[in-house]
Amino acid sequence: HTPFNKDNGTVSDYINLLKATYTKIKSIDPDATVYGMGGVTYIANFYDWIEEFLQLGGQQYCDGFSFHPYTPSGTAITAMDVFNKCYELFEKYGCEDKKLSLSEMGWSKNNEIQQQQADYEIQFATMANDKIDNIMWYVSQMKQSSEGENNFGMIRAWDEKWAAPYEPYSARPVFLAHANYNKLMNKATDKREITSSDSDISAFMYKTNDGKNMIICWNNANSQKDVSIKLNTDKVSVYNINGAQNDYTLVNNTISVTLDNSPKYIKGDFSDAEFVDEQMFSISTKAIETTLDDKVTLSLSNKSGADAQIEIETPINITVEKNDGFANNNAEIVLSTGNTKIEDSAVKIKILSNGNLIKEYIVPITYKDTASASVLASYFRSGRWQYNVRVTNNKTTENISGKVIVSKPDNIPISERTIEFSDILPMASKNLYINIPSNLVDVKTEFDGMVILSNGEEYPLVSDIYFSSIVYTDTQPKIDGVIDKDEWFTEAPFKLIYKSQVVNIEDWKGVEDVGGNAYCMYDKDNFYICAEITDN
């Protein structure tokens, strides 16, 4: 099988080798299990190879099949599609009862998306559990290599350089996820799918080894969604992908859970499970993005009919300013952020009834700068330009004030190097203008400055500024090859004069070789561009 078939052997050659090996092994140990197909991998001629193997009767000389349905750039569902196509071939040739071993399987994900590795592997294990004899997850430890395979593995590398920024030999999220899956799903049987009207939701129910039922469910979309599941019980335990457990009391035999890409486990004494469309609870946002020293308001609604109370757990840098509970089934929570950041933190909002948990929201918190700024060149008039520095207040409750100090270009007049601003309203912006000396107006220039707020916070503002103007026009120009100055705005051209602008001309000799000016306009329907080009 490509690319491991170095001697270009045929499928028939492989079957002859398998037959001889199988016969010899069985003569020594009739109870030995022999897997065929040699770990054929999902690349190149994968399905063709498997089908030819089955057509030629290779299944006679093995007790099971070993194959690798890798889809490194795909999802768990993509990999399951590959697995199912293989299984359809096994059914086609009457050998679906053979043992199936995925002798290599897994996803390679770097540190930024390492949770995705855990999510996909548990999703795949859940979907394939009832059809496979075993999965051998690739690989136990990350490789110390710059190759793409380095990001497989359940534990981090042994060398500090390759494990950074984590400790050598420390567990990746996938290690914890598999440990929890093995604990909860050991010898689980009787898989059946539970369908939802929402096509993004996947859910499967198993019978666990202690006689209870387990639902494993997740959201395939890149978002969080509340779902309600009706069960014939009034109490369940819910586990996250790492095994953290919460015990829930159900309202009208219905549980509300928030699903994202990480599978959740719902375990209890129930036999029936059905998704219901009506959601019992809702929250205004499932993720908080805020600044320091600001306030965040969250709104909740309760449609469950239960007499509910709200408990809130916050990181130490956040305080609860308002939590009056539900009134007329609605509640408002106000949180105050402190003056320090705690990364990877979250607010836990627990909804209780008679002291029993009936719903939980875990709302992650990320922080943004108090202010953000951008700069561009704006055409003023008569060949004159200005820097347009736009300062935005990212706070939701307080005004900001401060100044912009320009250090580059050097020949900006000293009197215009500092521009103060005051009382920019929450979530609003203000434009500050700096005149640009005419000798700086070219294709581009470098801008270097600093936004300094009155509270001392500083934000660098560095950018390459391009001098080109795209203007709005009420009149559509004629597209006739003629640049009529009554039709086209030509005062602020985009100049084509630098080597950095040249593509596919190796020996460009300057504007005498090829160069020119381009002019751009737009209206509500179209974008217009014309150019005057000199080409020798």
N, C-alpha and C positions, 0 to 999 in steps of 0.2 A: 504494500500500500504506500502510495506517495505520502511523504517524502522519505520514509524510512526503508523503503525497498531498494537498497543500494545495488543489488544484483539484477534488478528488473525481472524478478521472478513473477510468474503468472499466478492467477488465483488457483489454477489447477496444480501448479507446483506447490503452493501452500497447502492445499488439501492433501496431496501425497505425503508431505512432511507431517501434517497433523494426523493422518491415518496411521502412519508408522509409529508416531509417538504415542498416540492414544492406545493402540493395540499393545504396545510394550508396557505402558503404565498399568493397564487393566490386567495384564497377565501377572503382574507383580502384586497389585493391590486392587481387587475388583471394586472396592468401596471408595476408591479415590475419585475426586471430582475434577474433571478436565474441562477447562474453558477453552473454546475455540474463538477464532477471528483475530487473535493476537493483538487485541487492543486497537482495532481499527478506529481511526480518529476522523472527526468531522472536518475534513479538508479535502480539497481536490475531488477525487472520484469516489467519495464516501458511499452514497446509496448504490451506485453501480457495482462497486466492489462487493457489498453485502448481498445484493441480489444475485450476482454471478456465483458467489459462494453457496447460496441456498439452491440455485438452479442445478449446480453440479453435485449436490448432495453432501456438502461439507458437514451439515448438521448431524450426519450419521456417526461422526467420529469425535463427538464432544458431548458433555453433559450440560453445558451451558454456553452462553456467549459473553465475550468480553469486548466492550467497545467504549468509546470516549465521545460523548455528545457535547464537546466543548463549543461554546459560542462566546468567546472572550469579549467581543464588543456588543453582545446582545444581552437580553434580560433573562430571568428565569423562565419566563413564558416562551421566549425564543428557543431556549435549550429544550424545553418540554416539547415544543413542536418537532424538533429534531428527533427526540426520543420516540415520540408517537409515530413518526414516519418509519422509524426502524421497527417498531412494534407491529405496524401494519404489514411490513414485509414478513415478519415472523409468522403472523397470522395467515398471510397469503400462502405460505409454504407449510402450514400446519405444525409449526414448532414453537408456538407462543408459550407452551408450558415449560420450555427449557429455563434453567436458572439464568438470571441476567446479572452480570457484574459490571458496574461502571468502574473499571479498574484505574481510571483517572477521571477526575471531574473537579471543576472549580472555576473561580474568577480571579483575575489579577487586577487589583485596585490599589492605587497609591494612597498615601496618608490622607489626602484631602477627601477622598471618597471611600475610605476603607469600610465604613458602615455598610455601604452598598454591597460589598463582598459578602458580609454576613447576611444581609437581607436576601440576596439572590440564592445563596446556598440553602438557607432554611426554607425559602419558598419552593425551590426545586425538590428538596427532600420531601416536603409535604405532598407535593403533587405526584411524585414518582414512587412514594413509599410502598404502595400495594403491589407494584409490578416488578420490583427489583429484589435481588437476593442481598446485595451489598453495594455500597458506594465507598470508594477509596478516594478521599479528598486530597487533592494535590495542592500543596505539599505541606509537610509538617512545619518546616521553618523557612522563612524567607531566604532566598539565595543572595549571596553577596556578589551581585553582578549588575552591570548596567543594562543588561538585556531585559526585554519586556517581562520575562518570567520572574524577575526579582520580586514582584508585588503579589505573587501567590504566597500562600503560607499562613499557618495559624498562629505562630509565634514569631517575634521579630528576630532579626539577625543577631549573631553572637558578637559582632564587632561594633563598637560605639559609633563609628562613622556611618555604617549602613543602617543601624537601628535608629539613629537620631531622627527626630528630637526625643525619642523614647528610650527607655532602658533596654539594653540587650536582654534577650530571652523573655521579654515581657509579652503578655498576651495581646493579640490583636482582637478587635471586636468579634471576629468570626470564631475564635476559640471559645469565648464565653457563650456565644450563640449555640454552637454545637454541643457544648457541655449541658446547656439547659434543654436543648431538643432531645438529647439522649436520655436525660433524666425523666422528662415528661412523656416521651413517646416510645420508650422501650417496650417492644412487643405489642405495640398498638395495632389493631386490626379493624376490619369492617369499614374501610374508607367509603365515604359518599360525599358528593359535592352538594353544597347548599347554594342555590342561585339567588342573585339579587337583581332587582330591576336596574341597578346601576352597574354597567358593564365593567367599570373600573375595579369593582370589589371582587376579590377571590376568597372563598371560604370552603373548608373541608372539615367533615366530622369523622372522628375515629373513636373506637372503643379502646380505652386504656387497660393496662394489665391489672388494675384494681377494680375493674368492672364499671367505672364511670365513663362518661363521654367527654370528648375534648373537641372543641372547634378551634381550628387555626385559621385566622383571617387577616387580610391586609388590603391596602389600597394600592393599585398599580399606577395610579396617577401621581405626579409630583406635587402632592398637596396633602392636607389633612381633611378627613371627612368624618362627620358623625353618622353612625349607623345604629339602627335599633333592631334587635333580634328577639323574637318572642320564643320563650322556652317553657316547657312544662315543669318548671321548678321555681322556687322563690329565692334561692341562694346559689351563687357561683363564686369561683375564684378566678381572677384574671391575672395572667402573668405576661410581662413584657418579654422581648426577645432574649434578655439576659437572665430572666427568672425572677425578677422583682414581683412580689405577689400583693394583690389587693383583694379583699373579700367584699363582695357586693350583695346587697339586698335588692331584689328586683321589684319594680313597680309594675303592677298588673302583669306579672310574669314576663316582663320585658326589660332587657338590659340595653343601655346606651353606651357605646364605646366609640372613641375617636381613633380612626385608623389612618396610618400613613404607610410607607413602604416596608416598615419593619413589622413582621408578623406578631400578632397577639394570640395568646392561648386563653380560651374560656373553658373551664372545667367544672363539671357538676353532675348531679343525679338527674339527668334529663334524657329523653329519647327523641323528642321532636324539636326541630329548630326551623324558624321561618323569619326571613327579613320582612320588616314592615316599613312602609314608606314614611309614615308620620314620625318626625323626630321629636323626642320628649324634651330636649334641651338645646339651646343654641348660645353661642358666644360671639361677640362682635369681631374678635380677631383671635386666631390661634397662634400668633407669633407677634411679639412686641419688638419694635425697633424704636429706640429712644435715644435721647442725649442725656448727659449728666445734668443734675440739678433741674429736673423737669418733672412734669406730671403726666401720667398715663391713665386714661379712662377706659374701662371695659364695661360692656353691657351684656347681661345674661337674661335669658327668658326661660321660663319653666312651663311646659305644656303637658307635664306628666300627670297633673292632678294631685301630686303628693304635697304634703305640708313640708316644705324644704327649708333648710338653713345652709349658710355658706361659711366654710372655714378656708382661710388662706395661709399658705406657707410661703415666705419670701426669702431670698438671699439676704445677708446681713446689710447689704448696701441699699435695700429698698424697704420702705415703710408703707403700711396701709393707712391712708388718710381717710378713706370712707368705705364702710361695708355695713350698710343698714339692712342687709338681707333682702328677701323678695317682698315686694309690695305690688299687689295685683299681678302676680306672676312675673314681674320684671325686677331686675336689680341692677344697680350701678356700683362699680368698684373704682376707686381712685387710688392710684399708687404714686408715691413720690420717689424719684431716683436720687441717690446720694451723689457725692462728688468723687467716687471711685468706681472703677469698672470691675466686675467679676465675670470673666469670660466663661462661656459654656454653662451659664446658669439658667434657671427657669423659675417661674411662679407656679405653685401648685394650688389649684382651686378645687376644693372638695365640696360637693353638694350632698348633704346628709338629710335623712328623714328619721326622726326618733333615734338619733345617734348612729344610724347605720348608713354606710356609704352607698349612694345610688348613682353617682356620676363623678368623674374626676377629669379635670382639664390640666394638662401640663403645658404651660405656655412658655416657650423658650424666649430668651431676651438677647438681643444684639444691640450694640451701641454704635451710633454714628456721631460725627463731629457736630458740635454746636452750630458751627457755620460752615458753609461751603462756598467756593468762589470759582469763577471762570473768567477768562479774558479773551477778547477778540478785537479785531480792527474794524471800525465802522467808518464808512465814507461819510464825511461831513458836507463839504461843498467846495467848489472851485479848486479841486485837486488836493484838498486838505483832508486829513484823516485824524481819528481819535481812537485811543484805547478805550474800550468799553469793559470795565470791570464790574461783573455782576456778583453781588454778595447776597447769599440766601441764609435766612434764619431758620434752622432746623428744629428749634424748640416749638412746643405746642402751646405754651402758656405765658412766656415772657418775651419782651422786646430785647434786642441786642444793640450795642453800640461799639464803636471802635474806630480803627483807621487802617488804611492800606498804605504801605511804604514800598516804593518802587526803587530797586537798586540797579536794574538793568532794563533798557539801554542806558549807557553812561551819559549821553547828551540830552536826556530829559531835563528841562530846567529844574533847579533845586526847589523853586516855589511850587512846582507841580509834582514833586516826588512823594509828598504826604497828603493824602486825602482822608478827611474824617467823615464818618457817617454816624447817625444816631437814630435810635428808636425804630429799627426795622421790626415790623410786626411779626408775630409768630407765623411760621410757614410762609412768609412773604420774602420778596427780593427787592433790592435797590440797585440801580445802575449808576456807576460812578464813571465820569469821563475825564480823560487825560489827553491833552493835545499832543500830537506827534509831530516833531520837526520834519519839514519836508525832505531833508537829506536822509531820513530813515525810511522813507516810503519807497519800498522796492517790492520784490516778490514776497520776501518774508523777513522777519526780524525776531530776535530772542527777547522774551520778557521774563524778568525775574523779580518777584515781589513777595511781600508777607502781609497776611491779614492778621491784625492784632486786635483782639477783643478787649473791652474794658476790664474784664476779669482776669486778663493776663494770658488767655489761651492764644496760641499762635498757629497759623496754618500757611505753609509755603504755597506760593502761586507761581509756577514755572511753566512756560509754554512757548512753543514756536508760533508766531503770529503771521498769518498769510494775508497779504493785501489783495483781496479780490472782493468784489461786490456783486451780490445777486439781488436784483431789485424786482419789485412787483410792477407789472404793467397792466393797464386797463385795455390796451389795444394789442391784439395779436399781430406780430410782425409778419411781413411777407417772406416766405421761404423761397427766395429767388436768386440767391447768390450775391445780392447787393446789400452792403451794410449802409443803410440810410440812417443818418444820425437823427432824423425825425422819428424813426421807428425803434432804433436800438439805443440803449444807454451805454455810452462809450467813455464816460469820464473816469471810470475806475476799472480798467481792464485787468485780467489775470495775465501777467507777463510770462511768456515762455522764453526764458533767457539763460537758464542755468543747466549745467551738465546733469545735475541730480534729477532734472525733469525729463531727461532724454532716455528713451527706451528703444532697444533694438538697433541702435546706430553706434557701432563700436568706435569709430574714429571721428566723432562729432567735432567740428572745428569752430564752433561758436555760432552766434546768431546769423552770421553771413552764410553759414552752411544751411541751417534751418532754425527758425524761431518765429516769434510773433506775439500777437495779443488775442485773448479770447474774451468774449462778452457773454454774460449770462442774465436771463430774466425768467420770470415765471408768472403764471396767472392761476386761477382756481382749477384749471384743467390740465395745463401743460408746463413743461420746462423747456426753455429755449436757449440754444447756444449757437454762437457764430464765432468765427475766428478769421483774423488776417494773418496769413502765414507767408514768410519769405523762405524760399527753398531754391538753392542754386542748382 
